[in-house]
Amino acid sequence: MSKINLKPVGKRVLLKPEEVKEQKMGGLYVPPTVSEDKRPASGVVVELGQVSDNYTFKVKVGDTVYFKEYSPVSIDIDGEEYLVIDEKEILAVLSK
């Protein structure tokens, strides 16, 4: 992934969404195209916002995070989708 020339403002985070994968429901595989809402609920942190010196983000670049489905705003940068989300809308960080 190349360096992005976009910096979120304030306590916002720029994410690269993870691909939506097939789900298994009752023994049947359901491809992502069947779902009305294809928006992923997870992504990888690409950039952190610009805040004052006394604020510390609870996530860091490279973290995989889970968030509320309808929270982020989608942005297209050079043909790739990115999401901007308020840090407070992040629900969890995946431990590695």
Secondary structure, 3 states (H helix, E strand, C coil): CCCCCCCCECCEEEEEECCCCCEEECCEEECHHHCCCCCCCEEEEEEECECCCCCCCCCCCCCEEEECCCCCEEEEECCEEEEEEEHHHEEEECCC
